Amino acid sequence: MSGDTYLAYDYPLLSAFWTMLVFFLWIMWFILLFRVVVDVLRDDHLGGWAKAGWLVFCIVLPFLGVLVYVIARGRDMGRREISQAREQQQAFDDYIRETAKGSGGPTSSVDELARLSEIRARGDITDEEFAKAKQMVLGGSGR
C-alpha cells in the first residue's frame, strides 16, 4: 500500500478536542441561524419586504447576516422570545382554569337552585322534594 494508514493512536488527543469543539460550534451556529430565521418571521413590526431582505441576507451571506441581525436586533429578539413565552404560559393557565372550572368544581348556590328548578320543571321531583332540596342548598346543611 502506498498511502499512509492512520490508526486511532495516530490521532492526538488535542486534535480530537479541537474536532469536537468545531463540531459543537457548528451546531450552535445552526441553532442561532434557525432562531434568527424564526425571529424574522415572527416579528410583527417588520414588513414583508424587510423580512424578505433579512432572510436573503442570512441565506446569501449566512455568517455576516446572522452577525449583523444579532447586533442590530438582538435585544428585541430576546424581548419577543420572552413575550411569546409569557403568552403561551397565560394561554396554558387559562386553559387549565377553564378545564378545572368545568369539571365538577365547587358550584354556587345559584347554580344548584337553577339545576333543581330544571329537574322540577322536567317533573323528576315533586314540589315537596324541591322545597326540601332548596332549603338544604340555602341553609348549607347536608340533612
C-alpha positions as CSV (number, residue, x, y, z in Angstrom):
1,M,0.0,0.0,0.0
2,S,1.4,3.3,-1.0
3,G,-1.0,5.6,1.2
4,D,-0.5,6.3,4.8
5,T,-2.7,4.4,7.2
6,Y,-3.8,6.4,10.3
7,L,-4.8,4.4,13.3
8,A,-6.6,5.6,16.4
9,Y,-3.3,6.2,18.3
10,D,-2.1,8.4,15.4
11,Y,-4.8,11.0,16.1
12,P,-3.6,13.0,19.1
13,L,-5.9,14.0,22.0
14,L,-5.7,17.7,21.3
15,S,-6.8,17.1,17.7
16,A,-9.8,15.2,19.0
17,F,-10.6,18.1,21.3
18,W,-10.4,20.7,18.5
19,T,-12.6,18.5,16.3
20,M,-15.2,18.2,18.9
21,L,-15.1,22.0,19.6
22,V,-15.5,22.8,15.9
23,F,-18.4,20.3,15.7
24,F,-20.3,21.8,18.6
25,L,-19.6,25.4,17.4
26,W,-21.2,24.4,14.1
27,I,-24.2,23.0,15.9
28,M,-24.5,26.2,18.0
29,W,-24.3,28.3,14.8
30,F,-27.0,26.4,13.1
31,I,-29.2,26.8,16.1
32,L,-28.6,30.5,16.1
33,L,-29.3,30.7,12.4
34,F,-32.7,28.9,12.8
35,R,-33.6,31.2,15.8
36,V,-32.8,34.2,13.6
37,V,-34.9,32.9,10.8
38,V,-37.8,32.2,13.2
39,D,-37.5,35.6,14.8
40,V,-37.6,37.3,11.4
41,L,-40.8,35.5,10.5
42,R,-42.3,36.1,14.0
43,D,-41.7,39.8,14.2
44,D,-44.9,41.8,13.6
45,H,-43.1,45.1,13.3
46,L,-41.2,44.1,10.1
47,G,-43.0,44.4,6.8
48,G,-42.9,41.8,4.1
49,W,-40.0,43.3,2.2
50,A,-37.9,43.8,5.3
51,K,-38.5,40.1,6.3
52,A,-37.5,39.1,2.8
53,G,-34.4,41.2,2.9
54,W,-33.2,39.8,6.2
55,L,-33.9,36.3,5.0
56,V,-32.0,36.8,1.7
57,F,-29.1,38.4,3.7
58,C,-29.0,35.5,6.1
59,I,-29.1,32.9,3.3
60,V,-26.7,34.6,0.8
61,L,-24.1,35.6,3.5
62,P,-25.0,33.5,6.4
63,F,-22.2,34.4,8.9
64,L,-22.4,38.1,8.2
65,G,-26.2,38.1,8.0
66,V,-26.6,36.4,11.4
67,L,-23.9,38.5,13.0
68,V,-25.5,41.8,11.7
69,Y,-29.0,40.7,12.7
70,V,-27.9,39.8,16.2
71,I,-26.1,43.1,16.6
72,A,-28.9,45.2,15.1
73,R,-32.0,43.4,16.5
74,G,-30.7,41.1,19.2
75,R,-32.2,42.9,22.2
76,D,-35.7,42.9,20.6
77,M,-35.2,39.3,19.6
78,G,-34.9,38.4,23.3
79,R,-37.9,40.5,24.2
80,R,-40.1,38.8,21.6
81,E,-39.0,35.4,22.9
82,I,-40.0,36.4,26.4
83,S,-43.3,37.8,25.4
84,Q,-44.2,34.7,23.4
85,A,-43.3,32.5,26.3
86,R,-45.5,34.6,28.6
87,E,-48.4,34.5,26.1
88,Q,-48.0,30.7,25.9
89,Q,-47.9,30.4,29.7
90,Q,-51.0,32.6,30.0
91,A,-52.9,30.6,27.4
92,F,-51.9,27.4,29.2
93,D,-53.0,28.8,32.6
94,D,-56.3,30.0,31.1
95,Y,-56.9,26.5,29.6
96,I,-56.2,24.8,33.0
97,R,-58.6,27.2,34.8
98,E,-61.4,26.7,32.3
99,T,-60.9,22.9,32.4
100,A,-60.9,22.8,36.2
101,K,-63.9,25.1,36.4
102,G,-65.9,22.9,34.1
103,S,-65.0,19.6,35.7
104,G,-67.2,19.4,38.7
105,G,-65.5,22.1,40.8
106,P,-67.3,23.9,43.6
107,T,-70.7,25.3,42.4
108,S,-72.6,28.2,43.8
109,S,-76.0,28.1,45.4
110,V,-77.4,29.9,42.3
111,D,-76.2,27.1,40.1
112,E,-77.6,24.5,42.4
113,L,-81.0,26.2,42.5
114,A,-81.1,26.5,38.7
115,R,-80.3,22.8,38.4
116,L,-83.0,21.9,40.9
117,S,-85.5,24.2,39.0
118,E,-84.7,22.4,35.8
119,I,-85.2,19.0,37.5
120,R,-88.6,20.1,38.9
121,A,-89.7,21.5,35.5
122,R,-89.0,18.2,33.9
123,G,-91.1,16.5,36.5
124,D,-88.4,14.4,38.0
125,I,-89.0,15.7,41.5
126,T,-92.1,16.8,43.3
127,D,-92.7,20.3,44.8
128,E,-92.1,19.0,48.3
129,E,-88.8,17.4,47.3
130,F,-87.8,20.7,45.5
131,A,-88.6,22.7,48.7
132,K,-86.5,20.3,50.9
133,A,-83.6,20.5,48.4
134,K,-83.9,24.3,48.2
135,Q,-83.8,24.5,52.0
136,M,-80.7,22.4,52.1
137,V,-79.0,24.5,49.4
138,L,-79.9,27.8,51.1
139,G,-79.3,26.6,54.6
140,G,-76.0,25.0,53.7
141,S,-76.8,21.8,55.8
142,G,-76.3,18.4,54.4
143,R,-79.5,16.9,56.1
